[in-house]
Amino acid sequence: MTEPTTPTTVQSHGSLTGQVVVVIGGSSGIGLETARQAAAAGARLVLGGRNRERLDAAAGDVGAETVDMLDLGDPAAVERFFAGLPAPIDHVLVSGGGPFYAPIADLDFDRAQAYVDEHLIGSLRIARWCIGRVRPGGSLTLISGTGARRPGVGLSMAAIATVALSAIAANAALELAPIRVNTVAAGFVDTPLSARLLGDRLEERRTELRATLPIRRVVGPEDVAALVVQLMTNSALTGATYDVDGGQQLLRD
């Protein structure tokens, strides 16, 4: 006979009331929308990022208690950021600065090394600083992409990050337990970053996705944020990668 679940082991889904949520990369896009949804669920917010002006504007938007500058490629900056956080922390989201596309023949290896240090080594730094600071049962969520789903010209660095972040999350879920660690692999998301990357091709891309994606619409930051909040509040989820791509992985080229 199945044993009944002990009530104290199950966290109420959807509520973050009074919990401290740290959003790294919280000044725009997925990070900012996650901060909005976490605030609506009752969270206390701490925002980190590179641009002080944007951080201050985001803090006013979502009612964040604290903002601080942070460069994931700078170990000293990561240490200072975590040293200044309130204790204990309940949840951490790392929303990166976006993908790096370049054909191998044209690859700038200094830039590639910096990308790896920020996105991959930086995620490991964050994971280490979560130890002893994030409460048992709390969570660390990493935002990744879908660059490794199909090979293509210019996708090598994006593919490396996609695979590596999933591996980091799976291993960290064991090493940081009972802190929970997951990755969200986002496909195209209609954010200011996407607008900057595509420029005048943005509307063409939106039209294409509306016509071809099984969901018949473009994925927005609110879609990704909703999953991140679910990963924070559902205490059974750890060590996995969750795609948010509108079904793009199901399509043939």
C-alpha positions as CSV (number, residue, x, y, z in Angstrom):
1,M,0.0,0.0,0.0
2,T,1.3,3.5,-0.9
3,E,2.3,5.5,2.1
4,P,0.5,8.9,2.4
5,T,2.6,12.0,1.7
6,T,3.8,13.8,4.8
7,P,2.3,17.3,4.5
8,T,5.5,19.0,5.6
9,T,7.4,17.6,2.7
10,V,5.2,19.2,0.0
11,Q,5.6,22.9,-0.8
12,S,2.4,24.7,-1.8
13,H,2.6,25.2,-5.6
14,G,2.4,28.8,-6.8
15,S,3.2,30.6,-3.6
16,L,6.5,32.4,-2.9
17,T,5.1,34.5,-0.1
18,G,8.0,36.0,2.0
19,Q,10.7,34.0,0.1
20,V,13.9,35.6,-1.1
21,V,14.3,35.2,-4.9
22,V,17.6,36.3,-6.5
23,V,17.4,37.1,-10.2
24,I,20.7,37.5,-11.9
25,G,20.1,39.2,-15.2
26,G,17.0,40.7,-13.8
27,S,16.9,44.0,-15.6
28,S,15.2,42.9,-18.9
29,G,13.7,40.0,-20.8
30,I,13.2,36.6,-19.1
31,G,14.9,37.7,-15.9
32,L,12.7,40.8,-15.5
33,E,9.5,38.9,-16.3
34,T,10.4,36.2,-13.8
35,A,10.9,38.9,-11.2
36,R,7.5,40.3,-12.0
37,Q,5.8,36.9,-11.6
38,A,7.7,36.0,-8.5
39,A,6.7,39.4,-7.0
40,A,3.1,38.6,-7.9
41,A,3.5,35.3,-6.0
42,G,4.7,37.2,-2.9
43,A,8.5,37.0,-3.2
44,R,11.0,39.4,-1.9
45,L,13.3,40.3,-4.8
46,V,17.0,40.8,-5.2
47,L,18.2,41.8,-8.8
48,G,21.7,41.5,-10.2
49,G,23.1,42.6,-13.5
50,R,25.7,44.7,-15.4
51,N,23.8,47.9,-16.1
52,R,23.0,50.0,-13.0
53,E,20.5,52.3,-14.8
54,R,18.5,49.3,-16.1
55,L,18.7,47.6,-12.7
56,D,17.3,50.6,-10.9
57,A,14.5,50.9,-13.4
58,A,13.7,47.2,-13.1
59,A,13.7,47.5,-9.3
60,G,11.1,50.3,-9.4
61,D,9.0,48.2,-11.8
62,V,8.9,45.0,-9.7
63,G,9.5,46.4,-6.2
64,A,12.9,44.8,-5.6
65,E,14.4,45.3,-2.2
66,T,18.0,45.2,-3.4
67,V,19.9,45.6,-6.6
68,D,23.6,45.1,-7.2
69,M,26.1,45.1,-10.1
70,L,27.3,41.7,-11.1
71,D,29.6,40.3,-13.9
72,L,29.5,36.5,-14.0
73,G,32.9,36.4,-15.6
74,D,34.4,38.2,-12.6
75,P,34.9,35.8,-9.6
76,A,35.5,38.7,-7.1
77,A,32.2,40.4,-8.2
78,V,30.3,37.1,-7.8
79,E,31.7,36.7,-4.3
80,R,30.9,40.3,-3.3
81,F,27.3,39.9,-4.7
82,F,26.6,36.7,-2.7
83,A,28.3,38.1,0.5
84,G,25.8,41.0,0.4
85,L,22.7,38.9,0.1
86,P,20.2,38.4,2.9
87,A,20.2,35.0,4.5
88,P,18.8,32.5,3.9
89,I,18.1,32.7,0.2
90,D,15.2,30.6,-1.2
91,H,15.7,30.7,-5.0
92,V,18.3,31.8,-7.5
93,L,17.7,32.4,-11.3
94,V,20.6,32.9,-13.6
95,S,19.4,34.4,-16.8
96,G,22.4,34.9,-19.1
97,G,23.3,37.6,-21.6
98,G,22.3,35.6,-24.7
99,P,23.8,33.2,-27.3
100,F,27.1,33.6,-29.1
101,Y,26.9,32.8,-32.9
102,A,30.0,32.5,-35.1
103,P,31.3,30.1,-37.8
104,I,34.4,28.3,-36.7
105,A,36.4,29.9,-39.5
106,D,35.6,33.3,-38.1
107,L,35.6,32.5,-34.4
108,D,37.1,35.1,-32.1
109,F,38.8,32.7,-29.6
110,D,39.2,35.5,-27.0
111,R,35.5,36.2,-27.1
112,A,34.7,32.5,-27.1
113,Q,36.8,32.0,-24.0
114,A,35.1,34.9,-22.3
115,Y,31.7,33.4,-23.2
116,V,32.6,30.0,-21.7
117,D,33.9,31.7,-18.6
118,E,30.8,33.8,-18.1
119,H,28.1,31.2,-19.0
120,L,29.7,27.9,-17.9
121,I,32.3,28.6,-15.3
122,G,30.1,31.5,-14.1
123,S,27.3,29.0,-13.5
124,L,29.6,26.8,-11.5
125,R,30.7,29.8,-9.4
126,I,27.0,30.6,-8.7
127,A,26.3,26.9,-7.8
128,R,29.2,27.0,-5.3
129,W,28.0,30.2,-3.7
130,C,24.6,28.7,-3.3
131,I,26.0,26.1,-0.9
132,G,25.2,27.2,2.6
133,R,23.3,30.2,1.4
134,V,20.2,28.7,-0.4
135,R,18.0,26.9,2.1
136,P,17.4,23.2,1.9
137,G,14.6,22.6,-0.7
138,G,15.3,25.9,-2.3
139,S,16.3,26.1,-6.0
140,L,18.9,27.3,-8.5
141,T,17.6,27.6,-12.1
142,L,19.8,28.2,-15.1
143,I,18.5,29.6,-18.4
144,S,20.0,27.9,-21.5
145,G,19.0,27.6,-25.1
146,T,18.2,25.0,-27.8
147,G,21.4,25.5,-29.8
148,A,22.4,21.8,-29.6
149,R,19.1,20.4,-30.9
150,R,20.3,20.6,-34.5
151,P,23.8,21.3,-35.9
152,G,24.2,24.3,-38.1
153,V,26.7,26.9,-39.3
154,G,27.7,29.2,-36.5
155,L,26.1,27.2,-33.7
156,S,29.1,25.6,-32.2
157,M,29.4,27.9,-29.1
158,A,25.6,28.0,-28.6
159,A,25.5,24.2,-28.7
160,I,28.4,23.9,-26.2
161,A,26.5,26.1,-23.8
162,T,23.3,24.2,-24.3
163,V,24.8,20.8,-23.5
164,A,27.1,22.0,-20.8
165,L,24.4,23.8,-18.8
166,S,22.2,20.7,-18.8
167,A,25.2,18.7,-17.5
168,I,26.0,21.3,-14.8
169,A,22.4,21.3,-13.6
170,A,22.2,17.5,-13.4
171,N,25.5,17.1,-11.5
172,A,24.8,20.1,-9.3
173,A,21.4,18.6,-8.4
174,L,23.3,15.7,-6.8
175,E,26.1,17.8,-5.3
176,L,24.0,20.6,-3.9
177,A,21.1,18.4,-2.7
178,P,18.7,19.1,-1.1
179,I,19.0,22.4,-3.0
180,R,17.2,21.7,-6.3
181,V,18.9,22.6,-9.6
182,N,17.3,22.7,-13.1
183,T,17.8,24.2,-16.5
184,V,15.3,25.9,-18.8
185,A,16.2,25.6,-22.4
186,A,14.5,28.4,-24.3
187,G,14.0,28.5,-28.0
188,F,13.3,31.9,-29.7
189,V,11.8,34.2,-27.1
190,D,10.4,37.6,-28.1
191,T,12.6,39.8,-25.9
192,P,14.6,43.0,-26.4
193,L,17.7,40.8,-26.8
194,S,16.1,39.0,-29.7
195,A,15.2,42.4,-31.2
196,R,18.8,43.5,-31.0
197,L,20.1,40.3,-32.5
198,L,17.6,40.2,-35.5
199,G,17.3,43.9,-36.2
200,D,15.1,44.6,-39.1
201,R,14.5,40.8,-39.6
202,L,12.5,40.6,-36.3
203,E,9.0,40.8,-37.7
204,E,9.9,38.3,-40.5
205,R,11.0,35.8,-37.8
206,R,7.8,36.4,-35.8
207,T,5.7,35.8,-38.8
208,E,7.6,32.6,-39.7
209,L,7.2,31.2,-36.2
210,R,3.4,32.0,-36.0
211,A,3.0,30.0,-39.2
212,T,5.2,27.0,-38.3
213,L,5.2,26.5,-34.5
214,P,2.6,23.9,-33.3
215,I,1.4,26.6,-30.8
216,R,0.8,29.0,-33.7
217,R,2.3,32.0,-31.8
218,V,5.6,33.3,-30.7
219,V,7.0,32.3,-27.3
220,G,7.3,35.3,-24.9
221,P,9.3,35.9,-21.7
222,E,6.1,35.3,-19.7
223,D,6.0,31.7,-20.9
224,V,9.6,31.0,-19.7
225,A,9.0,32.9,-16.5
226,A,6.0,30.9,-15.7
227,L,8.0,27.7,-15.9
228,V,10.8,29.2,-13.8
229,V,8.3,30.1,-11.0
230,Q,6.9,26.6,-11.2
231,L,10.4,25.1,-10.8
232,M,10.8,27.3,-7.7
233,T,7.6,26.3,-6.1
234,N,7.4,22.6,-7.0
235,S,9.7,20.9,-4.6
236,A,9.7,17.6,-6.5
237,L,11.6,19.0,-9.5
238,T,15.4,18.8,-9.8
239,G,18.2,17.8,-12.1
240,A,16.3,18.2,-15.3
241,T,16.2,20.4,-18.4
242,Y,12.9,21.7,-19.6
243,D,12.4,23.0,-23.2
244,V,10.3,26.1,-23.8
245,D,10.3,26.4,-27.6
246,G,6.7,26.3,-28.7
247,G,7.3,22.8,-30.2
248,Q,10.1,24.0,-32.6
249,Q,12.1,20.8,-31.8
250,L,9.3,18.8,-33.5
251,L,9.7,20.5,-36.8
252,R,11.8,19.3,-39.7
253,D,14.2,21.7,-41.4
